[in-house]
Amino acid sequence: MVSKTAWVQGGGYRLKVSINTGSRVNGEPVLLVVLHGDLGTGTQDALAARAAADSDVIGVGLLRPGYTDSMGNTSDGQKGPTTSDNYNAQNTDAIAAAVLELKREFHPRKTVLASHSGGAAITANILGRHPEIADAALLISCPCDVDTWRQHMLQRTHFEGFRGKVETLSP
C-alpha cells in the first residue's frame, strides 16, 4: 500500500487529505472518503488506510474545514467550538467539491463516503445537497436530527452559540 499526504481544493478551501492506495488498485478502483467527528482527528486516516490495505480501494482520510491533525496540518475554514458544530452550507459544499476533485483524479467505479459523528452529519448534508456524489455512505453515530442535537448540546453546555444557530440546508 502507498500512503501520501496531499491537499485538495474544495470550493474556496484547501483541505488536507491522506491518500492510501491499495496494492490491488488498477483501472477504476473504489474511492472511499472518510470524515472524522467533531472531537478529534486521526480516525479518518486510520480507517482509510485500513480499508485500502491489500485491496482495490483508494482510501482518503479528509481533514474537515478548520481542523488540525497530529502533524500540524490545518484545513482551511472555520472549525467552530468543540461543543458546537460547523455543519453549514459552506463547509458541506467545500467537502462535496473536494470529493468531486478526488473523483476526477482517480476515476472510481464507485464512490463511498464513511463518516463518524459530526462528519456523519456533514455527509448527510452532502447527500441531501449533492446526491450524485456517492454510490453509498456509512454514517456512524450521526447526530442527523441536528435541531434536536443542538438543543441537547445547549442544555448540556449552556453554550449560547447553539441558540438560534439553525441553518437550513436546501438542495
Residue, then its C-alpha position, 0 to 999 in steps of 0.5 A: m500500500v502507498s500512503k501520501t499526504a496531499w491537499v485538495q481544493g474544495g470550493g474556496y478551501r484547501l483541505k488536507v487529505s491522506i491518500n492510501t492506495g491499495s496494492r490491488v488498485n488498477g483501472e477504476p478502483v473504489l474511492l472511499v472518503v472518510l470524515h472524522g467527528d467533531l472531537g478529534t482527528g486521526t480516525q479518518d486516516a486510520l480507517a482509510a488506510r485500513a480499508a485500502a490495505d491489500s485491496d482495490v480501494i483508494g482510501v482518503g482520510l479528509l481533514r474537515p474545514g478548520y481542523t488540525d491533525s497530529m502533524g500540524n496540518t490545518s484545513d482551511g475554514q472555520k472549525g467552530p467550538t468543540t461543543s458546537d458544530n460547523y455543519n453549514a452550507q459552506n463547509t458541506d459544499a467545500i467537502a462535496a467539491a473536494v470529493l468531486e476533485l478526488k473523483r476526477e483524479f482517480h476515476p472510481r467505479k464507485t464512490v463511498l463516503a464513511s463518516h463518524s459523528g459530526g462528519a456523519a452529519i456533514t455527509a448527510n448534508i452532502l447527500g441531501r445537497h449533492p446526491e450524485i456524489a456517492d454510490a453509498a455512505l456509512l454514517i456512524s453515530c450521526p447526530c442527523d436530527v441536528d435541531t434536536w442535537r443542538q438543543h441537547m448540546l445547549q442544555r448540556t453546555h449552556f453554550e449560547g452559540f447553539r441558540g438560534k444557530v439553525e441553518t437550513l440546508s436546501p438542495 
